């Protein structure tokens, strides 16, 4: 029995070592491809650089630096839709990267469609602005911290003897509980908005948005390559999309590229 157990343990160690070797090899290979891609980019060989970058993403490795460089390479060869797609991917991984935002703005200026954001009411704009100051993780951490403060203050209130101090601790615990609930609500609201926003980029040079998911339905409006849309639903080979200005319709699936596909 001991002999059998030793064999199993050895096989497990062998498998773990093999897995680590494979991961290390893949990582080293991707580092080399990234350096080669950067060298080719600096030499002006943008197509060749893109090929190196694509091999990295196809291996399952994703990073904002990789997608930023891919966006730059596509922009250099005037392929605006792929350029915008990879800038958007970089922003998903690092929303605070100012360089990506600046280059994305340049790429968007090359598109035909001018889509305006749907106007918000004063209260809605104020609330969304407050919620948008932090991501849902930070709001969650604040909710946990405020709840911890509530528990601490409530325990102190329970053991306090002076009436003035008890009132102060009770009021503080109540404020902490309310703050925790508000932060939790903000976290939930932002997480919901993020899950509902499934961005995609139009890759067709020009496409017709239909009222229903079939070619014989009415044309609503037209879009051009590089335009950002949000996918609402899928039916067969069609995607229901919404623009930032609130317009909705259906597009063939093969005319779009999803941003969050990793």
NUDOLUM-945131 format. One line per field, with one value per residue (C-alpha): residue in one letter; x, y, z. Coordinates in Angstrom, 3 decimals. Example, Ala and Ser with C-alpha at 12.3 -4.5 7.8 and 13.67 -1.06 7.14 Angstrom:
<pts>
residu = (A;S) $
X = (12.300;13.670) $
Y = (-4.500;-1.060) $
Z = (7.800;7.140) $
</pts>
This chain:
<pts>
residu = (X;X;X;X;X;X;X;X;X;X;X;X;X;X;X;X;X;X;X;X;X;X;X;X;X;X;X;X;X;X;X;X;X;X;X;X;X;X;X;X;X;X;X;X;X;X;X;X;X;X;X;X;X;X;X;X;X;X;X;X;X;X;X;X;X;X;X;X;X;X;X;X;X;X;X;X;X;X;X;X;X;X;X;X;X;X;X;X;X;X;X;X;X;X;X;X;X;X;X;X;X;X;X;X;X;X;X;X;X;X;X;X;X;X;X;X;X;X;X;X;X;X;X;X;X;X;X;X;X;X;X;X;X;X;X;X;X;X;X;X;X;X;X;X;X;X;X;X;X;X;X;X;X;X;X;X;X;X;X;X;X;X;X;X;X;X;X;X;X;X;X;X;X;X;X;X;X;X;X;X;X;X;X;X;X;X;X;X;X;X;X;X;X;X;X;X;X;X;X;X;X;X;X;X;X;X;X;X;X;X;X;X;X;X;X;X;X;X;X;X;X;X;X;X;X;X;X;X;X;X;X;X;X;X;X;X;X;X;X;X;X;X;X;X;X;X;X;X;X;X;X;X;X;X;X;X;X;X;X;X;X;X) $
X = (0.000;2.795;4.449;1.267;0.887;4.450;3.797;0.740;2.642;5.500;3.112;1.487;4.879;5.786;2.540;3.038;6.620;5.561;2.792;5.199;7.680;5.005;3.772;7.313;8.111;4.956;5.717;9.283;8.094;5.505;8.114;10.302;7.390;6.524;10.091;10.191;6.891;8.132;11.326;9.379;6.999;9.921;11.300;7.965;7.102;3.628;2.011;4.804;4.546;0.797;1.479;3.784;1.259;-1.562;0.403;0.607;-3.140;-3.945;-1.906;-4.362;-2.165;-3.812;-2.421;-3.177;0.350;-0.151;-3.493;-2.248;0.630;-1.727;-4.013;-1.055;0.146;-3.293;-3.609;-0.279;-1.565;-4.863;-7.049;-9.272;-11.793;-9.153;-7.272;-10.338;-11.111;-7.715;-7.650;-11.025;-9.617;-6.695;-9.117;-11.086;-7.881;-6.657;-9.445;-7.128;-4.502;-4.441;-2.247;-4.852;-7.631;-5.754;-4.931;-8.476;-9.784;-7.514;-8.767;-12.415;-11.874;-11.195;-14.648;-17.633;-20.485;-20.868;-22.825;-23.811;-24.357;-27.995;-28.665;-29.260;-31.436;-29.735;-30.300;-29.358;-26.195;-25.246;-25.816;-24.002;-21.131;-20.811;-21.023;-18.458;-15.829;-14.919;-15.188;-17.511;-14.656;-13.783;-17.428;-17.579;-14.495;-15.992;-19.231;-17.306;-15.273;-18.397;-20.098;-17.077;-17.241;-20.952;-20.327;-17.510;-19.563;-22.636;-20.613;-19.138;-22.672;-23.868;-21.163;-21.165;-22.707;-22.811;-26.013;-24.308;-21.718;-24.355;-26.333;-23.186;-22.176;-25.702;-25.850;-22.405;-23.361;-26.543;-24.606;-22.066;-24.823;-26.473;-23.115;-22.463;-25.842;-25.324;-21.861;-23.248;-26.030;-23.499;-21.329;-24.309;-25.490;-22.098;-21.597;-25.017;-24.211;-20.895;-22.520;-25.182;-22.644;-21.300;-19.397;-18.560;-17.000;-18.496;-16.063;-18.102;-17.151;-20.848;-23.737;-27.504;-29.176;-32.478;-35.673;-35.815;-33.220;-33.667;-32.511;-36.049;-36.894;-36.959;-33.752;-33.575;-30.198;-26.671;-23.363;-19.746;-16.561;-15.106;-18.417;-18.884;-22.173;-23.525;-24.925;-28.298;-29.397;-28.526;-30.844;-29.367;-26.657;-27.961;-27.124;-29.479;-27.427;-27.849;-25.935;-24.821;-27.652;-30.271;-31.009;-31.518;-31.639;-30.253;-26.959;-25.473;-23.118;-20.191;-20.111;-19.193;-16.218;-16.872;-14.505;-14.735;-13.992;-11.295) $
Y = (0.000;2.418;1.623;2.480;5.741;6.722;6.101;8.380;11.101;10.860;11.083;14.146;15.785;14.884;16.414;19.589;19.938;19.371;21.977;24.526;23.801;24.308;27.567;28.871;27.943;29.628;32.736;32.910;32.394;35.157;37.526;36.854;37.397;40.660;41.926;40.873;42.637;45.831;45.716;45.228;48.051;50.436;49.448;50.275;46.631;46.959;43.916;41.663;43.177;42.463;38.833;38.495;40.191;37.976;34.827;36.010;36.675;33.367;31.571;32.888;35.674;39.100;42.409;46.112;46.637;43.952;45.326;48.923;48.006;46.107;49.127;51.352;48.980;48.814;52.602;52.980;50.948;52.890;49.945;51.926;49.279;46.817;49.731;50.824;47.217;46.657;50.044;49.128;45.764;47.558;49.837;46.845;45.553;48.969;51.598;54.286;54.202;57.742;56.844;54.351;56.912;59.537;57.171;55.804;59.353;59.856;56.612;57.514;60.802;58.722;57.102;58.355;57.962;60.708;59.149;61.449;60.179;59.983;62.991;62.286;64.105;66.221;63.728;60.714;62.449;63.368;59.842;58.185;60.621;59.704;55.966;56.296;57.838;54.321;50.864;48.268;46.579;49.784;50.410;46.847;47.419;50.650;48.821;46.175;48.829;50.804;47.615;46.801;50.332;49.864;46.650;48.271;51.353;49.284;47.066;50.184;51.613;48.403;48.529;52.313;53.734;57.498;58.559;61.233;58.780;56.140;58.602;59.573;55.951;54.993;57.849;56.926;53.271;54.288;56.515;53.727;51.226;53.653;54.354;50.619;50.064;52.991;51.746;48.254;49.677;51.646;48.533;46.477;49.210;49.609;45.844;45.557;48.332;46.695;43.306;44.866;46.763;44.273;46.491;45.527;47.273;47.387;45.808;46.154;49.157;50.014;48.036;48.337;48.104;46.236;46.463;42.653;39.849;39.046;40.534;41.282;43.567;47.360;49.373;51.695;53.368;52.682;52.348;52.331;50.593;51.510;52.488;51.218;49.499;47.517;44.024;43.471;40.097;37.288;35.413;32.884;34.807;38.251;40.635;43.217;46.345;49.718;52.920;55.438;57.725;55.026;53.814;50.053;47.515;44.224;43.502;40.300;38.710;38.496;42.283;42.829;42.034;41.704;43.636;41.393;38.040;36.970) $
Z = (0.000;0.814;-2.490;-4.426;-2.521;-3.372;-7.080;-7.024;-5.239;-7.737;-10.681;-9.169;-8.726;-12.296;-13.607;-11.559;-12.771;-16.369;-16.052;-14.608;-17.389;-20.068;-18.504;-18.139;-21.738;-23.038;-20.985;-22.288;-25.860;-25.506;-24.060;-27.068;-29.473;-27.723;-28.041;-31.699;-32.325;-30.696;-32.754;-35.977;-35.012;-34.435;-37.845;-39.515;-40.274;-38.769;-40.420;-39.192;-35.720;-35.676;-36.545;-33.522;-31.224;-32.488;-31.689;-28.078;-27.780;-29.466;-26.794;-24.195;-22.835;-22.540;-21.310;-21.812;-23.171;-25.809;-26.999;-26.875;-29.186;-31.498;-31.661;-32.515;-35.254;-36.882;-36.662;-38.479;-41.451;-41.413;-40.344;-38.021;-36.911;-35.600;-34.078;-32.093;-31.140;-29.546;-27.823;-26.301;-25.191;-23.536;-21.684;-20.387;-18.784;-17.622;-17.570;-16.142;-18.915;-20.276;-23.272;-24.468;-24.052;-26.056;-28.924;-28.926;-29.317;-32.348;-33.896;-33.287;-35.103;-38.228;-38.172;-40.179;-37.706;-35.111;-32.241;-29.393;-25.882;-24.820;-22.526;-18.844;-16.362;-13.726;-10.892;-13.017;-14.211;-10.643;-9.290;-12.195;-11.747;-8.071;-8.785;-11.567;-9.291;-8.059;-9.561;-8.061;-6.173;-4.318;-3.484;-2.118;0.029;1.383;2.189;4.139;5.961;6.893;8.117;10.273;11.708;12.392;14.344;16.334;17.235;18.111;20.464;22.073;22.411;24.083;26.760;27.270;30.463;29.961;28.205;26.120;24.883;24.176;22.017;20.126;19.528;18.484;15.976;14.630;14.224;12.391;9.984;9.398;8.634;6.189;4.526;4.170;2.519;0.117;-0.885;-1.390;-3.577;-5.642;-6.065;-7.185;-9.567;-11.220;-11.486;-13.150;-15.623;-16.510;-17.080;-19.313;-21.428;-23.941;-26.384;-29.952;-32.943;-36.444;-38.928;-42.108;-44.241;-44.328;-42.896;-42.689;-39.299;-39.570;-37.547;-37.213;-37.382;-41.095;-44.398;-45.562;-42.646;-42.772;-42.793;-39.781;-40.251;-41.467;-39.661;-40.789;-39.691;-36.325;-34.709;-31.165;-30.321;-27.372;-27.858;-26.189;-27.534;-29.956;-32.316;-34.727;-36.614;-35.669;-32.842;-31.397;-30.809;-29.143;-29.845;-27.238;-28.366;-27.608;-31.151;-31.468;-34.270;-35.611;-37.356;-38.813;-36.304;-38.721;-39.134;-35.470;-33.254;-29.523;-27.251;-24.182;-25.801;-23.344) $
</pts>
